[in-house]
Amino acid sequence: MSRRSPVVVLFALLLLASAGTPAGLRGQATDPLDRAFTAYRNLEYDDAAARLRAALAATGAARLSDADRTRALMYLAASELFRGRRDVATESIRTLLLGDPRYRPDDLIFPPEVTALFQEARLGVRAVSVVVPPVSEIQSTAERFPVRVYASTLHDIRAQITDAFGSPERTLHEGAVGDSLQLLWNGRDGIGRLREPGRYLLRVTSRSPAGRDEREVEIPLDIERIVLDTLPTPAPLDPAIFRPETEVRSRGVRPLLAGLFTAAAVVALPSIVGSGDGGMPLRFGVAGALGVSAVIGMTTASRPRVLRDNVAWNRRQREEWDREFERVRAENDARRAATRIRIRAGKATTVEIK
């Protein structure tokens, strides 16, 4: 007997398995709601209601997605209405709206009696859904964290930012909401400061006409602060870089000695100023004047002289340092002012308040 390839054998087994599958199962749709919707369109309301309830009761991997649950509940309400079970249909609509307050039935799919029941039922359901961006950053006072609130019907709400323990930090809105409402939070507290890092809560509470809290949507907000690194301030100027601003032309006693020598010569040489005792006072007067001149000359020669070029060069160094210091200070002020917060929003949960 000839040997057959394992691939051929496997292919043959797959063909046999396919041939043994009932035609009805092979053509079955993967959407668990298709048969229920088909029954509804065929006016088989009992069958549609039974299939829809079975689909809604599924758990685990077979559990319907949120969108499919909303569709199933609306078709179930329509099926129950046409079965004459108006109260059951109303309850189905209420359950739908608590899960998805934004939902509105399509007039092209559902007849007027179904949409009218929906509008009537939603008047008694006070619920909201809240949509926020998963991540936001706020820096300037012009930037906002957007909060979109969708309501099942017109009613009063209270929207607050609280700390992790529920203590109010900021009230965003307290009053009526119609179909939807856009709220904006600048990420700051009541006196305009950016919120400190930590865990906060966005809480939107639906209230009854009597002012009683009925249900609340809660979204955790994790806030982190983003601070730009600042620049180091310029180091103080090293005194060694400065040039001398003065100089002394003479530090010896040569000018004094020369003046004194000249004065002595005047006293000793009568021929210069005259002879006789009568000229003695004059000679001593001249000699004294020359001595004083010598002292003045030595003092003047020892006085520091200003080096204007060096003074100007040193001034430029200081001015350049001052400009750089001011530039760094202004840049650091701008970076500190550019501090921003990053807000990360978590998953929304709805709590019924008893």
One Martini backbone bead per residue (centre of mass of N, CA, C, O) as a GRO file, in nm:
protein
  354
    1MET     BB    1   0.098   0.036   0.022
    2SER     BB    2   0.074   0.362  -0.019
    3ARG     BB    3   0.203   0.657   0.077
    4ARG     BB    4   0.080   0.939   0.241
    5SER     BB    5   0.064   1.253   0.286
    6PRO     BB    6   0.002   1.436   0.567
    7VAL     BB    7  -0.134   1.675   0.420
    8VAL     BB    8  -0.352   1.508   0.271
    9VAL     BB    9  -0.485   1.388   0.520
   10LEU     BB   10  -0.561   1.658   0.659
   11PHE     BB   11  -0.737   1.766   0.429
   12ALA     BB   12  -0.942   1.532   0.432
   13LEU     BB   13  -1.041   1.576   0.723
   14LEU     BB   14  -1.149   1.865   0.679
   15LEU     BB   15  -1.360   1.787   0.468
   16LEU     BB   16  -1.522   1.592   0.650
   17ALA     BB   17  -1.591   1.797   0.869
   18SER     BB   18  -1.743   1.991   0.682
   19ALA     BB   19  -1.954   1.782   0.574
   20GLY     BB   20  -2.061   1.721   0.883
   21THR     BB   21  -2.173   2.003   0.884
   22PRO     BB   22  -2.429   2.178   0.922
   23ALA     BB   23  -2.566   2.418   0.726
   24GLY     BB   24  -2.675   2.602   0.949
   25LEU     BB   25  -2.399   2.640   1.100
   26ARG     BB   26  -2.223   2.744   0.864
   27GLY     BB   27  -2.424   3.009   0.832
   28GLN     BB   28  -2.366   3.128   1.095
   29ALA     BB   29  -2.347   3.402   1.268
   30THR     BB   30  -2.137   3.581   1.488
   31ASP     BB   31  -2.371   3.748   1.568
   32PRO     BB   32  -2.585   3.709   1.844
   33LEU     BB   33  -2.817   3.927   1.725
   34ASP     BB   34  -2.924   3.854   1.443
   35ARG     BB   35  -3.167   3.664   1.506
   36ALA     BB   36  -3.321   3.868   1.678
   37PHE     BB   37  -3.352   4.085   1.457
   38THR     BB   38  -3.494   3.908   1.256
   39ALA     BB   39  -3.739   3.846   1.431
   40TYR     BB   40  -3.834   4.138   1.457
   41ARG     BB   41  -3.871   4.192   1.148
   42ASN     BB   42  -4.079   3.932   1.146
   43LEU     BB   43  -4.270   3.973   1.406
   44GLU     BB   44  -4.113   3.783   1.627
   45TYR     BB   45  -4.131   3.876   1.945
   46ASP     BB   46  -4.089   3.632   2.124
   47ASP     BB   47  -3.823   3.536   1.997
   48ALA     BB   48  -3.669   3.800   2.029
   49ALA     BB   49  -3.685   3.826   2.339
   50ALA     BB   50  -3.547   3.560   2.409
   51ARG     BB   51  -3.276   3.615   2.264
   52LEU     BB   52  -3.207   3.882   2.407
   53ARG     BB   53  -3.196   3.772   2.697
   54ALA     BB   54  -2.975   3.566   2.647
   55ALA     BB   55  -2.758   3.768   2.557
   56LEU     BB   56  -2.766   3.949   2.821
   57ALA     BB   57  -2.688   3.691   3.016
   58ALA     BB   58  -2.418   3.671   2.925
   59THR     BB   59  -2.090   3.553   3.002
   60GLY     BB   60  -1.783   3.631   2.970
   61ALA     BB   61  -1.693   3.585   2.646
   62ALA     BB   62  -2.017   3.623   2.570
   63ARG     BB   63  -2.029   3.901   2.642
   64LEU     BB   64  -2.148   4.192   2.578
   65SER     BB   65  -2.105   4.475   2.465
   66ASP     BB   66  -2.198   4.787   2.524
   67ALA     BB   67  -2.322   4.839   2.245
   68ASP     BB   68  -2.487   4.571   2.231
   69ARG     BB   69  -2.657   4.617   2.483
   70THR     BB   70  -2.802   4.866   2.381
   71ARG     BB   71  -2.935   4.735   2.137
   72ALA     BB   72  -3.080   4.505   2.286
   73LEU     BB   73  -3.257   4.684   2.474
   74MET     BB   74  -3.412   4.830   2.248
   75TYR     BB   75  -3.532   4.575   2.113
   76LEU     BB   76  -3.668   4.473   2.368
   77ALA     BB   77  -3.858   4.709   2.410
   78ALA     BB   78  -4.005   4.675   2.140
   79SER     BB   79  -4.098   4.383   2.180
   80GLU     BB   80  -4.258   4.430   2.446
   81LEU     BB   81  -4.455   4.636   2.337
   82PHE     BB   82  -4.577   4.434   2.114
   83ARG     BB   83  -4.659   4.231   2.360
   84GLY     BB   84  -4.792   4.430   2.591
   85ARG     BB   85  -4.520   4.519   2.777
   86ARG     BB   86  -4.470   4.822   2.889
   87ASP     BB   87  -4.318   4.806   3.159
   88VAL     BB   88  -4.084   4.634   3.050
   89ALA     BB   89  -3.995   4.836   2.834
   90THR     BB   90  -3.932   5.069   3.027
   91GLU     BB   91  -3.711   4.920   3.190
   92SER     BB   92  -3.521   4.878   2.951
   93ILE     BB   93  -3.473   5.181   2.901
   94ARG     BB   94  -3.358   5.250   3.177
   95THR     BB   95  -3.116   5.061   3.160
   96LEU     BB   96  -2.995   5.187   2.913
   97LEU     BB   97  -2.954   5.485   3.025
   98LEU     BB   98  -2.766   5.410   3.261
   99GLY     BB   99  -2.541   5.307   3.054
  100ASP     BB  100  -2.652   5.528   2.808
  101PRO     BB  101  -2.738   5.858   2.805
  102ARG     BB  102  -2.686   5.920   2.483
  103TYR     BB  103  -2.905   5.762   2.380
  104ARG     BB  104  -3.081   5.739   2.055
  105PRO     BB  105  -3.320   5.656   1.854
  106ASP     BB  106  -3.396   5.541   1.537
  107ASP     BB  107  -3.648   5.643   1.321
  108LEU     BB  108  -3.580   5.425   1.088
  109ILE     BB  109  -3.622   5.167   1.283
  110PHE     BB  110  -3.830   5.299   1.478
  111PRO     BB  111  -4.131   5.353   1.563
  112PRO     BB  112  -4.322   5.593   1.713
  113GLU     BB  113  -4.412   5.423   1.964
  114VAL     BB  114  -4.119   5.371   2.058
  115THR     BB  115  -4.003   5.664   2.075
  116ALA     BB  116  -4.219   5.766   2.270
  117LEU     BB  117  -4.145   5.579   2.503
  118PHE     BB  118  -3.861   5.676   2.534
  119GLN     BB  119  -3.923   5.975   2.604
  120GLU     BB  120  -4.091   5.901   2.855
  121ALA     BB  121  -3.877   5.734   3.015
  122ARG     BB  122  -3.636   5.950   3.030
  123LEU     BB  123  -3.768   6.155   3.232
  124GLY     BB  124  -3.700   5.943   3.488
  125VAL     BB  125  -3.388   5.962   3.399
  126ARG     BB  126  -3.099   6.047   3.600
  127ALA     BB  127  -2.821   6.076   3.386
  128VAL     BB  128  -2.462   6.041   3.317
  129SER     BB  129  -2.199   6.110   3.093
  130VAL     BB  130  -1.833   6.114   3.088
  131VAL     BB  131  -1.592   6.308   2.893
  132VAL     BB  132  -1.236   6.261   2.874
  133PRO     BB  133  -0.921   6.297   2.840
  134PRO     BB  134  -0.658   6.091   2.909
  135VAL     BB  135  -0.461   6.342   2.825
  136SER     BB  136  -0.330   6.644   2.985
  137GLU     BB  137  -0.208   6.988   2.944
  138ILE     BB  138  -0.116   7.258   3.176
  139GLN     BB  139  -0.019   7.612   3.190
  140SER     BB  140  -0.193   7.827   3.111
  141THR     BB  141  -0.485   8.011   3.173
  142ALA     BB  142  -0.603   7.925   2.877
  143GLU     BB  143  -0.598   7.641   2.966
  144ARG     BB  144  -0.791   7.326   2.943
  145PHE     BB  145  -1.003   7.085   3.097
  146PRO     BB  146  -1.220   6.880   2.940
  147VAL     BB  147  -1.583   6.842   3.009
  148ARG     BB  148  -1.824   6.605   2.901
  149VAL     BB  149  -2.179   6.619   2.937
  150TYR     BB  150  -2.428   6.361   2.933
  151ALA     BB  151  -2.782   6.348   2.919
  152SER     BB  152  -3.085   6.191   2.945
  153THR     BB  153  -3.197   6.453   3.097
  154LEU     BB  154  -3.334   6.707   3.246
  155HIS     BB  155  -3.109   6.818   3.511
  156ASP     BB  156  -2.940   6.821   3.804
  157ILE     BB  157  -2.598   6.910   3.881
  158ARG     BB  158  -2.266   6.815   4.019
  159ALA     BB  159  -1.936   6.949   3.959
  160GLN     BB  160  -1.624   6.808   4.087
  161ILE     BB  161  -1.319   6.864   4.252
  162THR     BB  162  -1.138   6.626   4.437
  163ASP     BB  163  -0.999   6.453   4.652
  164ALA     BB  164  -0.928   6.129   4.741
  165PHE     BB  165  -1.160   6.173   4.989
  166GLY     BB  166  -1.389   6.399   4.870
  167SER     BB  167  -1.289   6.679   4.901
  168PRO     BB  168  -1.348   6.980   4.800
  169GLU     BB  169  -1.178   7.197   4.548
  170ARG     BB  170  -1.379   7.226   4.285
  171THR     BB  171  -1.640   7.395   4.118
  172LEU     BB  172  -1.782   7.368   3.791
  173HIS     BB  173  -2.094   7.277   3.853
  174GLU     BB  174  -2.435   7.408   3.944
  175GLY     BB  175  -2.704   7.257   3.774
  176ALA     BB  176  -2.823   7.241   3.474
  177VAL     BB  177  -2.886   6.978   3.224
  178GLY     BB  178  -2.930   6.870   2.919
  179ASP     BB  179  -2.797   6.707   2.674
  180SER     BB  180  -2.536   6.899   2.714
  181LEU     BB  181  -2.197   6.974   2.860
  182GLN     BB  182  -1.937   7.217   2.887
  183LEU     BB  183  -1.641   7.179   3.075
  184LEU     BB  184  -1.385   7.384   3.247
  185TRP     BB  185  -1.041   7.330   3.356
  186ASN     BB  186  -0.735   7.497   3.477
  187GLY     BB  187  -0.585   7.334   3.722
  188ARG     BB  188  -0.694   7.507   3.965
  189ASP     BB  189  -0.754   7.675   4.226
  190GLY     BB  190  -0.924   7.932   4.387
  191ILE     BB  191  -0.628   8.118   4.359
  192GLY     BB  192  -0.462   8.012   4.083
  193ARG     BB  193  -0.322   7.745   4.146
  194LEU     BB  194  -0.160   7.485   4.075
  195ARG     BB  195  -0.188   7.176   4.120
  196GLU     BB  196  -0.092   6.935   4.304
  197PRO     BB  197   0.033   6.651   4.322
  198GLY     BB  198  -0.194   6.371   4.256
  199ARG     BB  199  -0.503   6.251   4.370
  200TYR     BB  200  -0.810   6.281   4.198
  201LEU     BB  201  -1.165   6.383   4.149
  202LEU     BB  202  -1.431   6.337   3.926
  203ARG     BB  203  -1.763   6.461   4.013
  204VAL     BB  204  -2.090   6.359   3.891
  205THR     BB  205  -2.410   6.463   4.007
  206SER     BB  206  -2.725   6.344   4.027
  207ARG     BB  207  -3.046   6.512   4.074
  208SER     BB  208  -3.325   6.566   4.213
  209PRO     BB  209  -3.587   6.785   4.239
  210ALA     BB  210  -3.525   6.782   4.567
  211GLY     BB  211  -3.188   6.751   4.588
  212ARG     BB  212  -3.113   6.455   4.560
  213ASP     BB  213  -2.882   6.221   4.550
  214GLU     BB  214  -2.855   5.945   4.308
  215ARG     BB  215  -2.595   5.971   4.112
  216GLU     BB  216  -2.242   5.883   4.025
  217VAL     BB  217  -1.963   6.007   3.852
  218GLU     BB  218  -1.627   5.863   3.853
  219ILE     BB  219  -1.294   6.017   3.801
  220PRO     BB  220  -0.974   5.964   3.796
  221LEU     BB  221  -0.696   6.195   3.882
  222ASP     BB  222  -0.364   6.229   3.768
  223ILE     BB  223  -0.116   6.452   3.898
  224GLU     BB  224   0.158   6.615   3.735
  225ARG     BB  225   0.463   6.786   3.752
  226ILE     BB  226   0.624   7.009   3.512
  227VAL     BB  227   0.971   7.094   3.526
  228LEU     BB  228   1.201   7.301   3.423
  229ASP     BB  229   1.516   7.344   3.390
  230THR     BB  230   1.758   7.542   3.519
  231LEU     BB  231   1.992   7.777   3.503
  232PRO     BB  232   2.297   7.865   3.574
  233THR     BB  233   2.460   8.094   3.728
  234PRO     BB  234   2.694   8.305   3.703
  235ALA     BB  235   3.002   8.338   3.780
  236PRO     BB  236   3.203   8.513   3.938
  237LEU     BB  237   3.436   8.731   3.893
  238ASP     BB  238   3.768   8.729   3.839
  239PRO     BB  239   4.004   8.943   3.955
  240ALA     BB  240   4.233   8.859   3.745
  241ILE     BB  241   4.090   8.995   3.481
  242PHE     BB  242   4.170   9.263   3.579
  243ARG     BB  243   4.282   9.574   3.517
  244PRO     BB  244   4.469   9.826   3.583
  245GLU     BB  245   4.357  10.171   3.665
  246THR     BB  246   4.650  10.246   3.780
  247GLU     BB  247   4.950  10.462   3.818
  248VAL     BB  248   5.292  10.512   3.925
  249ARG     BB  249   5.560  10.714   3.819
  250SER     BB  250   5.688  10.765   4.123
  251ARG     BB  251   5.872  10.620   4.426
  252GLY     BB  252   6.089  10.822   4.495
  253VAL     BB  253   6.332  11.100   4.614
  254ARG     BB  254   6.450  11.265   4.379
  255PRO     BB  255   6.281  11.529   4.369
  256LEU     BB  256   6.353  11.618   4.656
  257LEU     BB  257   6.663  11.631   4.633
  258ALA     BB  258   6.671  11.836   4.403
  259GLY     BB  259   6.531  12.068   4.553
  260LEU     BB  260   6.723  12.085   4.795
  261PHE     BB  261   6.978  12.139   4.634
  262THR     BB  262   6.881  12.403   4.511
  263ALA     BB  263   6.833  12.554   4.772
  264ALA     BB  264   7.127  12.538   4.873
  265ALA     BB  265   7.247  12.694   4.634
  266VAL     BB  266   7.108  12.960   4.688
  267VAL     BB  267   7.240  13.009   4.963
  268ALA     BB  268   7.553  12.970   4.854
  269LEU     BB  269   7.486  13.188   4.603
  270PRO     BB  270   7.503  13.524   4.602
  271SER     BB  271   7.530  13.600   4.294
  272ILE     BB  272   7.230  13.536   4.221
  273VAL     BB  273   7.084  13.737   4.466
  274GLY     BB  274   7.327  13.864   4.594
  275SER     BB  275   7.495  14.063   4.838
  276GLY     BB  276   7.499  14.032   5.154
  277ASP     BB  277   7.288  14.057   5.425
  278GLY     BB  278   7.038  14.175   5.272
  279GLY     BB  279   6.994  13.893   5.097
  280MET     BB  280   6.919  13.669   5.292
  281PRO     BB  281   6.611  13.651   5.297
  282LEU     BB  282   6.577  13.597   4.998
  283ARG     BB  283   6.737  13.338   4.983
  284PHE     BB  284   6.562  13.183   5.185
  285GLY     BB  285   6.297  13.216   5.027
  286VAL     BB  286   6.380  13.067   4.772
  287ALA     BB  287   6.467  12.806   4.908
  288GLY     BB  288   6.192  12.746   5.031
  289ALA     BB  289   6.037  12.734   4.764
  290LEU     BB  290   6.201  12.503   4.647
  291GLY     BB  291   6.138  12.298   4.866
  292VAL     BB  292   5.836  12.296   4.830
  293SER     BB  293   5.846  12.215   4.533
  294ALA     BB  294   5.977  11.945   4.586
  295VAL     BB  295   5.755  11.825   4.754
  296ILE     BB  296   5.527  11.862   4.545
  297GLY     BB  297   5.665  11.706   4.320
  298MET     BB  298   5.677  11.435   4.466
  299THR     BB  299   5.373  11.407   4.520
  300THR     BB  300   5.283  11.425   4.225
  301ALA     BB  301   5.458  11.189   4.117
  302SER     BB  302   5.301  10.972   4.332
  303ARG     BB  303   5.040  10.994   4.193
  304PRO     BB  304   4.787  10.831   4.061
  305ARG     BB  305   4.714  10.711   3.734
  306VAL     BB  306   4.466  10.697   3.510
  307LEU     BB  307   4.352  10.410   3.315
  308ARG     BB  308   4.115  10.438   3.085
  309ASP     BB  309   4.121  10.173   2.922
  310ASN     BB  310   4.100   9.984   3.168
  311VAL     BB  311   3.837  10.092   3.278
  312ALA     BB  312   3.667  10.022   3.027
  313TRP     BB  313   3.726   9.718   3.023
  314ASN     BB  314   3.614   9.652   3.305
  315ARG     BB  315   3.329   9.757   3.251
  316ARG     BB  316   3.259   9.554   3.028
  317GLN     BB  317   3.278   9.301   3.203
  318ARG     BB  318   3.051   9.379   3.400
  319GLU     BB  319   2.826   9.425   3.191
  320GLU     BB  320   2.828   9.139   3.071
  321TRP     BB  321   2.761   8.995   3.335
  322ASP     BB  322   2.495   9.142   3.391
  323ARG     BB  323   2.351   9.047   3.131
  324GLU     BB  324   2.375   8.742   3.185
  325PHE     BB  325   2.230   8.739   3.453
  326GLU     BB  326   1.958   8.852   3.344
  327ARG     BB  327   1.910   8.634   3.134
  328VAL     BB  328   1.900   8.393   3.329
  329ARG     BB  329   1.679   8.500   3.512
  330ALA     BB  330   1.460   8.526   3.292
  331GLU     BB  331   1.467   8.231   3.202
  332ASN     BB  332   1.396   8.107   3.478
  333ASP     BB  333   1.129   8.251   3.510
  334ALA     BB  334   1.004   8.126   3.256
  335ARG     BB  335   1.035   7.829   3.345
  336ARG     BB  336   0.867   7.852   3.601
  337ALA     BB  337   0.612   7.957   3.447
  338ALA     BB  338   0.613   7.678   3.263
  339THR     BB  339   0.473   7.521   3.451
  340ARG     BB  340   0.314   7.201   3.442
  341ILE     BB  341   0.033   6.986   3.402
  342ARG     BB  342  -0.055   6.639   3.420
  343ILE     BB  343  -0.352   6.465   3.307
  344ARG     BB  344  -0.483   6.151   3.420
  345ALA     BB  345  -0.741   5.946   3.316
  346GLY     BB  346  -0.966   5.726   3.417
  347LYS     BB  347  -1.214   5.519   3.489
  348ALA     BB  348  -1.544   5.517   3.480
  349THR     BB  349  -1.787   5.536   3.749
  350THR     BB  350  -2.102   5.417   3.879
  351VAL     BB  351  -2.307   5.542   4.152
  352GLU     BB  352  -2.548   5.449   4.367
  353ILE     BB  353  -2.764   5.649   4.570
  354LYS     BB  354  -2.945   5.573   4.868
   0.00000   0.00000   0.00000
